């Protein structure tokens, strides 16, 4: 374990902060400007999972932004980063559909999974195994939240 941790150092990964800002942008808009057919404002039936997800999201962002590999290289556009960018674009498109009044399960799943996939792809590209742990837990909780709150009937 100690040998593994020697590969990491405290630092600053600006691209991770940029990714987080890109993911949070539609959420900030939604916080101040409600969408039509705004099912996301309903009371959650998964408060424990929501709390775990929020904690893991903060931990994930901290790990992505502040914990860096000692052998990291400059970020380059490749397939993994292209996939990350693609996830953000699909996420933004899903928000566009949501604001157009379409709260279809596929739209809600895109709004749930695309940001998670973007963070996981970024962590994989930066070889940040520490960030993958909270990112995975966040993804599972976020998916559980979506399924229980919006996709299950009854």
C-alpha positions, 0 to 999 in steps of 0.5 A: 500500500505504501509503495502504491501511495508513493506514486501520488503527490498533492498537486493541482490538476487544472483540467479536472477542475475544468471538467467539474465546472463543465459538469456543474454548469447545467446544475447551476442553471437548473438551481436558479432557473427551473425547467418545465416538467421538472421532476428532479425537484421531487423529494428523494426517496433515497436520502442515505444514498444521496448523502453517500453520493454527495460525500463521494462526489466531493471526495472524488473531485478533491482526488481528481483536482488535488491528488496527482501521479508523480509520473503524470504527463501533460494532458493530450487529446486521445481516445479516453479524453475524447470519450470524456469530452463526448460524455460531457457533450451528451450530458449537456444535450440531455440537459437541453432535452430536459429543458425542452420538457422531455423527462424521458427515462433515457434522458434522465439516465444520460443526465445520471451516467454521463457525468460519472463516465466523464469523471471515471474516464478522466481518472483513468486517463490521469491514472488516478486510481485513488479517485476511481474509488469515490468515483465508482461509489458516486456512480453507483449511488447516483444510478441508484438514486435515478432508478429509485426516484425516477424510473421505478413505478410504485 
